[in-house]
Structure formats: C-alpha cells, structure tokens
Amino acid sequence: MRIRPDDQWHWYFDAEHNRVMLDLANGMVFRSRFPAKMLTTYATTMKESCFSVDDAALYYTFEEYSRRINIAPELRAELALNGLVAFRFMKPQMPRSWYFSVFSLITKPEQGEIVQVRLQNDGTEILFMVAEAGDSASVCLLVQQKLDLGDRVMNFCDPIKIMNDRLMPYIEPAQAPIYDKVI
C-alpha cells in the first residue's frame, strides 16, 4: 500500500504517547519513533499543524530514495515519515561518528539519500537514510531492523548524527543477467 500526501493531513503532538503524530485523515494515524526529549519545544507544544506542500515534496524525496533498497512498502512509508519528523521537529544532535570508519567519499550527501557506513570494530556495512544533510555531518536514520553498537542498540528509524567523511554512497547490487536459454 502506497500512501499519498493530502491537504487533509495534520501534524500534532500527543502527550499520552509522548510523540509527534500525523493524522492521515482516513482513520489512520502515524506515530513517530522519537520521544519528546529528542524534539524541539515547538514540536512538543504544537496543537495542530498542516502537512505542507514542502512536507509532501520531502516525503516523496525520501520515499523515492528508499525505493533503491529492498524493504516492504509499509516500512518505506514509515522511514519517509520518520525522516520528515527528524528534519522538521528534532533537536540538534552532536555527531556520534566514532562507531564508523572514515572514507572521505561523500562531501555532502543529499537529503533522503541512502548511504552506507562501515563499523569501526568489525567492518560490517550498515545502511542509513539521510534525514538532514549538513555541511560536515548529517542526521541519519537506521534503515535496518537492528544495530548493536556495543554501548547501545539502535532500531529501525533510530537517528544518529554522522560525520560526512564516514558516509559512502549506497550502490545497488547488480542484478544477474537474464538469459533466454541455457547453453
């Protein structure tokens, strides 16, 4: 199921769930992954805010980039909407790049881009989506279900700010050629 932004959508903060919510105006409500302590004062005090044209454009940017990886459509929508919440409502973070190896391949990633990082301790490659691209560091959301960093465990859509010199462009795996007949 692919959701389509609509002028009836509204952002609001739900104190009971301690999260920014998005009323999708069709009986569905999206609850973001980020608790109030990670959000700006504006986010935690807003009563209702319209889903803007800029929000819709950014949603489609996030959604389009996420099509480059193999995840379910529901997870793609969740990733895109959490990316919007991170961009619009998250407090600034300090980089936590010491978990990842330096590459110097990307000078500044694009917002929504899927990037790879390599764990410092074992070289495992991990996928993230860039929610907010900065000149030297970017806020990224974990694309995988779980990541154990030793001193903390990240889950799908959890944010972390990473220095851009640790980000590598994600290259889609090449598909095997299709042959009409076996020789």
Contacts in CASP RR format, 6 or more apart in sequence:
PFRMAT RR
TARGET T0000
AUTHOR 0000-0000-0000
METHOD contacts of the structure
MODEL  1
MRIRPDDQWHWYFDAEHNRVMLDLANGMVFRSRFPAKMLTTYATTMKESC
FSVDDAALYYTFEEYSRRINIAPELRAELALNGLVAFRFMKPQMPRSWYF
SVFSLITKPEQGEIVQVRLQNDGTEILFMVAEAGDSASVCLLVQQKLDLG
DRVMNFCDPIKIMNDRLMPYIEPAQAPIYDKVI
1 73 0 8 1.000
1 74 0 8 1.000
1 77 0 8 1.000
2 73 0 8 1.000
2 77 0 8 1.000
3 24 0 8 1.000
3 77 0 8 1.000
5 51 0 8 1.000
5 55 0 8 1.000
5 56 0 8 1.000
5 59 0 8 1.000
5 60 0 8 1.000
6 24 0 8 1.000
6 25 0 8 1.000
6 51 0 8 1.000
7 50 0 8 1.000
7 51 0 8 1.000
8 25 0 8 1.000
9 22 0 8 1.000
9 23 0 8 1.000
9 24 0 8 1.000
9 25 0 8 1.000
9 50 0 8 1.000
9 51 0 8 1.000
10 22 0 8 1.000
10 23 0 8 1.000
10 25 0 8 1.000
10 48 0 8 1.000
10 49 0 8 1.000
10 50 0 8 1.000
10 51 0 8 1.000
11 20 0 8 1.000
11 21 0 8 1.000
11 22 0 8 1.000
11 23 0 8 1.000
11 46 0 8 1.000
11 48 0 8 1.000
11 49 0 8 1.000
11 50 0 8 1.000
11 51 0 8 1.000
11 88 0 8 1.000
12 20 0 8 1.000
12 21 0 8 1.000
12 23 0 8 1.000
12 46 0 8 1.000
12 47 0 8 1.000
12 48 0 8 1.000
12 49 0 8 1.000
13 19 0 8 1.000
13 20 0 8 1.000
13 21 0 8 1.000
13 36 0 8 1.000
13 39 0 8 1.000
13 43 0 8 1.000
13 44 0 8 1.000
13 45 0 8 1.000
13 46 0 8 1.000
13 47 0 8 1.000
14 20 0 8 1.000
14 21 0 8 1.000
14 31 0 8 1.000
17 31 0 8 1.000
18 35 0 8 1.000
18 36 0 8 1.000
19 31 0 8 1.000
19 32 0 8 1.000
19 33 0 8 1.000
19 34 0 8 1.000
19 35 0 8 1.000
19 36 0 8 1.000
20 32 0 8 1.000
20 34 0 8 1.000
20 39 0 8 1.000
20 43 0 8 1.000
20 85 0 8 1.000
20 89 0 8 1.000
21 29 0 8 1.000
21 30 0 8 1.000
21 31 0 8 1.000
21 32 0 8 1.000
22 29 0 8 1.000
22 30 0 8 1.000
22 32 0 8 1.000
22 51 0 8 1.000
22 81 0 8 1.000
23 29 0 8 1.000
24 30 0 8 1.000
30 78 0 8 1.000
30 81 0 8 1.000
32 81 0 8 1.000
32 82 0 8 1.000
32 85 0 8 1.000
32 89 0 8 1.000
33 82 0 8 1.000
33 85 0 8 1.000
33 155 0 8 1.000
33 156 0 8 1.000
33 157 0 8 1.000
33 158 0 8 1.000
34 82 0 8 1.000
34 85 0 8 1.000
34 86 0 8 1.000
34 89 0 8 1.000
34 90 0 8 1.000
34 159 0 8 1.000
36 43 0 8 1.000
36 44 0 8 1.000
38 90 0 8 1.000
38 91 0 8 1.000
38 159 0 8 1.000
39 89 0 8 1.000
39 90 0 8 1.000
39 91 0 8 1.000
40 89 0 8 1.000
40 90 0 8 1.000
40 91 0 8 1.000
42 89 0 8 1.000
43 88 0 8 1.000
43 89 0 8 1.000
43 90 0 8 1.000
55 84 0 8 1.000
55 88 0 8 1.000
58 84 0 8 1.000
58 87 0 8 1.000
58 111 0 8 1.000
59 80 0 8 1.000
59 81 0 8 1.000
59 84 0 8 1.000
61 111 0 8 1.000
61 112 0 8 1.000
62 79 0 8 1.000
62 80 0 8 1.000
62 83 0 8 1.000
62 84 0 8 1.000
62 111 0 8 1.000
62 112 0 8 1.000
62 129 0 8 1.000
62 131 0 8 1.000
63 76 0 8 1.000
63 77 0 8 1.000
63 80 0 8 1.000
65 110 0 8 1.000
65 112 0 8 1.000
65 113 0 8 1.000
65 114 0 8 1.000
65 129 0 8 1.000
66 76 0 8 1.000
66 79 0 8 1.000
66 80 0 8 1.000
66 112 0 8 1.000
66 114 0 8 1.000
66 129 0 8 1.000
66 143 0 8 1.000
67 76 0 8 1.000
68 114 0 8 1.000
68 170 0 8 1.000
68 172 0 8 1.000
69 114 0 8 1.000
69 127 0 8 1.000
69 143 0 8 1.000
69 170 0 8 1.000
69 172 0 8 1.000
71 79 0 8 1.000
71 143 0 8 1.000
75 156 0 8 1.000
78 156 0 8 1.000
78 157 0 8 1.000
79 129 0 8 1.000
79 141 0 8 1.000
79 143 0 8 1.000
79 156 0 8 1.000
79 157 0 8 1.000
82 131 0 8 1.000
82 141 0 8 1.000
82 157 0 8 1.000
83 112 0 8 1.000
83 129 0 8 1.000
83 131 0 8 1.000
83 141 0 8 1.000
83 157 0 8 1.000
86 131 0 8 1.000
86 132 0 8 1.000
86 139 0 8 1.000
86 141 0 8 1.000
86 159 0 8 1.000
87 111 0 8 1.000
87 131 0 8 1.000
87 132 0 8 1.000
87 139 0 8 1.000
90 131 0 8 1.000
90 132 0 8 1.000
90 139 0 8 1.000
90 159 0 8 1.000
93 139 0 8 1.000
93 159 0 8 1.000
93 160 0 8 1.000
93 161 0 8 1.000
94 161 0 8 1.000
95 137 0 8 1.000
95 161 0 8 1.000
95 162 0 8 1.000
95 163 0 8 1.000
96 160 0 8 1.000
96 161 0 8 1.000
96 162 0 8 1.000
97 137 0 8 1.000
97 161 0 8 1.000
97 162 0 8 1.000
97 163 0 8 1.000
97 166 0 8 1.000
98 120 0 8 1.000
99 117 0 8 1.000
99 119 0 8 1.000
99 120 0 8 1.000
99 121 0 8 1.000
99 149 0 8 1.000
100 117 0 8 1.000
100 118 0 8 1.000
100 119 0 8 1.000
100 120 0 8 1.000
100 162 0 8 1.000
100 166 0 8 1.000
101 117 0 8 1.000
101 118 0 8 1.000
101 119 0 8 1.000
101 120 0 8 1.000
101 123 0 8 1.000
101 166 0 8 1.000
102 165 0 8 1.000
102 166 0 8 1.000
103 118 0 8 1.000
103 165 0 8 1.000
103 166 0 8 1.000
103 167 0 8 1.000
103 168 0 8 1.000
104 165 0 8 1.000
105 167 0 8 1.000
105 168 0 8 1.000
105 169 0 8 1.000
106 115 0 8 1.000
106 164 0 8 1.000
106 165 0 8 1.000
106 167 0 8 1.000
106 168 0 8 1.000
106 169 0 8 1.000
107 164 0 8 1.000
108 133 0 8 1.000
108 134 0 8 1.000
108 135 0 8 1.000
108 138 0 8 1.000
108 164 0 8 1.000
109 115 0 8 1.000
109 130 0 8 1.000
109 133 0 8 1.000
109 138 0 8 1.000
109 164 0 8 1.000
109 167 0 8 1.000
109 169 0 8 1.000
110 130 0 8 1.000
110 133 0 8 1.000
111 130 0 8 1.000
111 131 0 8 1.000
111 132 0 8 1.000
111 133 0 8 1.000
112 129 0 8 1.000
112 130 0 8 1.000
112 131 0 8 1.000
112 133 0 8 1.000
113 129 0 8 1.000
113 130 0 8 1.000
113 133 0 8 1.000
113 169 0 8 1.000
113 170 0 8 1.000
114 127 0 8 1.000
114 128 0 8 1.000
114 129 0 8 1.000
114 130 0 8 1.000
114 143 0 8 1.000
114 170 0 8 1.000
115 127 0 8 1.000
115 128 0 8 1.000
115 129 0 8 1.000
115 130 0 8 1.000
115 140 0 8 1.000
115 167 0 8 1.000
115 168 0 8 1.000
115 169 0 8 1.000
115 170 0 8 1.000
116 125 0 8 1.000
116 126 0 8 1.000
116 127 0 8 1.000
116 128 0 8 1.000
116 167 0 8 1.000
116 168 0 8 1.000
116 169 0 8 1.000
116 170 0 8 1.000
117 125 0 8 1.000
117 126 0 8 1.000
117 128 0 8 1.000
117 162 0 8 1.000
117 166 0 8 1.000
117 167 0 8 1.000
117 168 0 8 1.000
118 124 0 8 1.000
118 125 0 8 1.000
118 126 0 8 1.000
118 166 0 8 1.000
118 168 0 8 1.000
119 125 0 8 1.000
119 126 0 8 1.000
119 149 0 8 1.000
126 142 0 8 1.000
126 144 0 8 1.000
126 147 0 8 1.000
127 142 0 8 1.000
127 143 0 8 1.000
127 144 0 8 1.000
127 170 0 8 1.000
128 140 0 8 1.000
128 141 0 8 1.000
128 142 0 8 1.000
128 143 0 8 1.000
128 160 0 8 1.000
128 162 0 8 1.000
128 167 0 8 1.000
129 140 0 8 1.000
129 141 0 8 1.000
129 143 0 8 1.000
130 138 0 8 1.000
130 139 0 8 1.000
130 140 0 8 1.000
130 167 0 8 1.000
131 138 0 8 1.000
131 139 0 8 1.000
131 140 0 8 1.000
131 141 0 8 1.000
131 159 0 8 1.000
132 138 0 8 1.000
132 139 0 8 1.000
134 164 0 8 1.000
135 164 0 8 1.000
136 163 0 8 1.000
136 164 0 8 1.000
137 161 0 8 1.000
137 162 0 8 1.000
137 163 0 8 1.000
137 164 0 8 1.000
138 161 0 8 1.000
138 162 0 8 1.000
138 164 0 8 1.000
138 167 0 8 1.000
139 159 0 8 1.000
139 160 0 8 1.000
139 161 0 8 1.000
140 159 0 8 1.000
140 160 0 8 1.000
140 161 0 8 1.000
140 162 0 8 1.000
140 167 0 8 1.000
141 157 0 8 1.000
141 158 0 8 1.000
141 159 0 8 1.000
142 154 0 8 1.000
142 155 0 8 1.000
142 156 0 8 1.000
142 157 0 8 1.000
142 158 0 8 1.000
142 159 0 8 1.000
142 160 0 8 1.000
143 156 0 8 1.000
144 156 0 8 1.000
145 155 0 8 1.000
145 156 0 8 1.000
146 153 0 8 1.000
146 154 0 8 1.000
146 155 0 8 1.000
146 156 0 8 1.000
147 153 0 8 1.000
147 154 0 8 1.000
147 155 0 8 1.000
154 160 0 8 1.000
END
